[in-house]
């Protein structure tokens, strides 16, 4: 009879241990979920309140039915290493943007300007490597496509 009770006790301890493991696993999962929620909330607040959070400076513009992201940083909000290089890149892109808007048919992006923009982007990337340059690359690619479209349209129109 003692062996029967010993066996029953051993089995009940094993079942209790399995149930405790399930409960502890649930507690750990809940703790991890609450930490993840708190971290995402903190990240969202930090992004919303960060003075130099560059995502806040990406704004789309529409040209001939196409949406293009345009990133411009306020002069006072960009500080530190590479700030002048990033601002120079943005100024070169802004010059191209204004030239594109000035006349809808004329060429606005000569090869020298493209080279200047590419060089400014290279200098900025060296000086401030952790900055997000994707919007600048997309904007330049759009300008190049628009320039190619304009050149093709100008070539198709016979000279008078």
Protein Blocks (a to p, Z undefined) as FASTA:
>chain_A
ZZmmmmmmmmmmmmmmmmmmmmmmmmmmmmmmmmmmmmmmmmmmmmmmmmklmklmpccd
deehiacddddddfklpgcehklmmmmmmmmmmmmmmmmmmpmkbcfbdfklmmmmmmmm
mmmmmmmmmbcfklmmmmmmmmmmmmmmmmmmmmmpccZZ
